[in-house]
Amino acid sequence: MAAVGSINSSTLADLNGASTTAAANDPGSAERFLKLLVAQMQNQDPLSPMDNAQVTSQIAQINTVSGIEKLNGTVQGLSGQFSQMQALQGAALVGREVVVPGNALTVKDGVGRGTFELNAAADKVQVEVLNAAGTVIETFQLGARPAGIGDFDWKPASTAGATSFRVTATADGAALTPTALVRDTVRAISTVGNQLTLELKNSGQVAYGAVRSFT
């Protein structure tokens, strides 16, 4: 006896293939998948019906597609909540001082101040003060410093022209790689997508992830 309808086992094979993967990201795909399976069962050859293993496999695939859709919705919801929490945390930083990468020299009341970070303890730390053209105008020593974030004060006869600094360090004769940092004040925050950005008083916009510490 011939099959009652035109849907055959190739339809089932298609559902098992690439179309199933694409359907996982398509809302309502589980419902369409179920309709196709019902149509397949209704139009199968009565003398060669789909076996129980095939039916079980198709039902499992329907559950998988439906589960992925629900998981995608849950992840999107959590992403939105995470962005809101980031914004709330960022708002609490407004008006506070943060430490971020940068080599600007802060000059106040005739004293230059800078911050840096050492990845290991150093027995010799040297600071070079630069002008706007990048020329070294003075060099001084800080001596030994421990690993971590440190500050320095520079008290020359005149700070005229000083705009930035550079730090070098050694430990047992081996060169270290200090990171120049600046202390700045948070004026505002903004969020674009899942990215939280801080608007700093002197340094402009800085990603929240770049903050080394805050006080």
NORZI-V593732 format. One record per residue. N is the residue number from 1. RES is the residue in three letters. PSI is psi in radians with two decimals (none if undefined). NEAR is the number of other ideal C-beta (glycine too) atoms within 10 Angstrom. Layout:
# NORZI-V593732
n:res:psi:near
N:RES:PSI:NEAR
N:RES:PSI:NEAR
This chain:
# NORZI-V593732
n:res:psi:near
1:MET:2.37:7
2:ALA:2.81:6
3:ALA:2.54:14
4:VAL:-0.68:11
5:GLY:-3.04:11
6:SER:-0.20:8
7:ILE:2.26:17
8:ASN:-2.94:13
9:SER:-0.39:14
10:SER:-0.56:8
11:THR:-0.75:15
12:LEU:-0.68:19
13:ALA:-0.69:10
14:ASP:-0.71:12
15:LEU:-0.51:19
16:ASN:-0.26:13
17:GLY:-2.42:10
18:ALA:-0.50:8
19:SER:-0.53:15
20:THR:-0.70:17
21:THR:-0.76:10
22:ALA:-0.61:10
23:ALA:-0.41:21
24:ALA:-0.46:17
25:ASN:0.15:11
26:ASP:1.95:13
27:PRO:2.37:10
28:GLY:0.02:9
29:SER:-0.59:19
30:ALA:-0.67:21
31:GLU:-0.76:12
32:ARG:-0.66:14
33:PHE:-0.76:21
34:LEU:-0.71:15
35:LYS:-0.72:10
36:LEU:-0.70:18
37:LEU:-0.73:21
38:VAL:-0.75:10
39:ALA:-0.69:14
40:GLN:-0.76:20
41:MET:-0.65:15
42:GLN:-0.53:10
43:ASN:0.22:14
44:GLN:2.84:19
45:ASP:2.07:14
46:PRO:-0.49:9
47:LEU:-0.22:8
48:SER:1.14:10
49:PRO:2.80:11
50:MET:2.31:16
51:ASP:2.95:9
52:ASN:-0.59:8
53:ALA:-0.70:8
54:GLN:-0.76:17
55:VAL:-0.80:14
56:THR:-0.71:10
57:SER:-0.75:15
58:GLN:-0.71:21
59:ILE:-0.70:12
60:ALA:-0.69:10
61:GLN:-0.67:18
62:ILE:-0.78:20
63:ASN:-0.64:11
64:THR:-0.81:15
65:VAL:-0.78:22
66:SER:-0.70:16
67:GLY:-0.68:12
68:ILE:-0.70:16
69:GLU:-0.77:18
70:LYS:-0.69:11
71:LEU:-0.73:11
72:ASN:-0.74:13
73:GLY:-0.70:11
74:THR:-0.76:10
75:VAL:-0.71:10
76:GLN:-0.69:10
77:GLY:-0.74:10
78:LEU:-0.64:10
79:SER:-0.73:12
80:GLY:-0.72:11
81:GLN:-0.66:10
82:PHE:-0.72:11
83:SER:-0.70:16
84:GLN:-0.71:11
85:MET:-0.68:11
86:GLN:-0.75:16
87:ALA:-0.72:13
88:LEU:-0.74:10
89:GLN:-0.71:12
90:GLY:-0.66:18
91:ALA:-0.55:11
92:ALA:-0.27:11
93:LEU:-0.24:18
94:VAL:2.23:13
95:GLY:-0.13:9
96:ARG:2.81:11
97:GLU:2.37:14
98:VAL:2.75:22
99:VAL:2.12:19
100:VAL:2.81:20
101:PRO:2.44:14
102:GLY:2.68:21
103:ASN:0.35:17
104:ALA:2.37:16
105:LEU:2.13:19
106:THR:2.12:14
107:VAL:2.16:14
108:LYS:2.26:8
109:ASP:0.68:5
110:GLY:0.17:11
111:VAL:2.26:12
112:GLY:2.38:20
113:ARG:2.43:15
114:GLY:2.87:24
115:THR:2.59:22
116:PHE:2.92:23
117:GLU:2.32:18
118:LEU:2.34:20
119:ASN:-0.13:13
120:ALA:2.82:13
121:ALA:2.45:13
122:ALA:2.49:25
123:ASP:-0.15:13
124:LYS:2.16:16
125:VAL:2.27:22
126:GLN:2.45:16
127:VAL:2.32:22
128:GLU:2.27:15
129:VAL:2.29:22
130:LEU:2.68:18
131:ASN:-3.05:14
132:ALA:-0.45:9
133:ALA:-0.05:8
134:GLY:0.21:9
135:THR:2.39:10
136:VAL:2.16:11
137:ILE:-0.26:16
138:GLU:2.58:16
139:THR:2.40:11
140:PHE:2.80:13
141:GLN:2.53:8
142:LEU:-0.16:16
143:GLY:-2.68:9
144:ALA:2.48:11
145:ARG:2.55:19
146:PRO:2.91:10
147:ALA:2.62:13
148:GLY:-2.88:13
149:ILE:2.30:15
150:GLY:2.82:18
151:ASP:2.84:12
152:PHE:2.67:16
153:ASP:2.39:8
154:TRP:2.08:18
155:LYS:1.35:9
156:PRO:3.07:14
157:ALA:-0.58:6
158:SER:2.39:8
159:THR:0.18:19
160:ALA:2.24:9
161:GLY:-0.28:13
162:ALA:2.20:18
163:THR:-0.46:17
164:SER:3.09:17
165:PHE:2.86:24
166:ARG:2.37:17
167:VAL:2.34:25
168:THR:2.68:15
169:ALA:2.67:23
170:THR:2.72:13
171:ALA:2.01:17
172:ASP:0.67:7
173:GLY:-0.19:7
174:ALA:2.40:9
175:ALA:2.42:10
176:LEU:3.03:19
177:THR:1.39:11
178:PRO:2.66:21
179:THR:2.14:15
180:ALA:2.38:18
181:LEU:2.82:23
182:VAL:2.63:23
183:ARG:2.28:22
184:ASP:2.93:21
185:THR:2.37:15
186:VAL:2.15:21
187:ARG:-0.61:13
188:ALA:2.97:15
189:ILE:2.75:20
190:SER:2.70:12
191:THR:2.31:14
192:VAL:1.94:8
193:GLY:-2.18:7
194:ASN:0.17:10
195:GLN:2.13:12
196:LEU:2.21:20
197:THR:2.40:18
198:LEU:2.39:26
199:GLU:1.92:14
200:LEU:2.70:21
201:LYS:-0.79:11
202:ASN:-0.45:12
203:SER:-0.01:18
204:GLY:-2.56:12
205:GLN:2.33:11
206:VAL:2.37:19
207:ALA:2.49:11
208:TYR:-0.62:17
209:GLY:-0.27:8
210:ALA:-0.17:14
211:VAL:2.18:18
212:ARG:-0.62:14
213:SER:2.85:14
214:PHE:2.71:14
215:THR:none:7
